[in-house]
Amino acid sequence: MHTPIHLPLRTALRFLGVIAPLTLLCALPMHAQQPSPASAEAPGVAPAAEQIPLKNDRLFFVLADYTFVEKQDNFAPLSAKTKFLLSAKTMSDPVTISFIGAIALAGQARDSDPTYGQGLQGYAKRYATFYADTGIGTLMTTSVFPALLHQDPRYFQLGTGSARRRIIYSVSRIFVTRADRGAAQFNYSEIVGNAVAAGISNTYHPESQRTLGHTVSIWGTDTMLNAACNVAKEFWPDIRRKIHKHEHPN
C-alpha cells in the first residue's frame, strides 16, 4: 500500500520502525519502476495480451501491497482500469482500514490537533482526515497520474547486488519510473501526484494547517515515507524466504 499518512516525519518513521519487527514476530500490511524489461536486471515480462491477476504480496505478512513485482514474477502492462483498481483494493483492504483507525486513535490520545476535539466526534474527524489523506495520495500516485501519463505505478524489485546498491536503487525509484511501454521516465506520478494530494488536503484540513510550509511538509513526508516503503519492498522477499527457511529447515 501506498502509505502517505500525514504525520510528522519523525513520528511516522519511528512508528514504521516499531510496527515492522512486531508484526514479523506475530508471523506481521504510495511506486516506482525498473528501467526496461529488456535490461539484465529486469523481471521476466509476460506477453501484453496475457491476463495476470493482481498479486497481493502482503508486506510483513499483513499490509496490503498490490504494487510490488518480485524479480522472478511475470508481469504485463496495466490498463487504466487496473490502475484505479489498485487504489480501490488498497483502500478497501481491512488491514488498511484498521491501520488508519490505529493512527487516528494515536492522534486522539496525543490530542494531535485540539481543533478536532475529543470523544467519538473528535475520533471520527481524525479518522476521516487520515483516511482522506491516504486515499487521495494513493489515488493520485497509483491511479490518476499513472493513467494520464501512461506510467506504471508498481515497484519492480532489483533483487540482486549488494545491499547498498539495492537501497540506492529502491530510493531512486521515487524519481525514476517505468512507462507502460517500458522506457525509463521521470516519476511525475510520484512527485507531482503527492504535491497535488497535499494541495487538495488544504480543502478539509483545519485552517491552522493551510499554509505553504505545512503543505510542503506533507509532500516531503509522503515522498520520504514512500521511499522507505520502497526499501522495505526491495528486501521483503529476502526476509520472507529466511522466515520460511527457518520454519521449514528440511
PyMOL commands that set and color helices and strands:
alter all, ss='L'
color gray80, all
select helices_A, chain A and resi 9-25+80-92+94-110+114-116+119-149+163-172+188-201+207-209+212-247
alter helices_A, ss='H'
color red, helices_A
select strands_A, chain A and resi 68-69+151-152+155-156+176-179+184-186
alter strands_A, ss='S'
color yellow, strands_A
deselect
rebuild
show_as cartoon
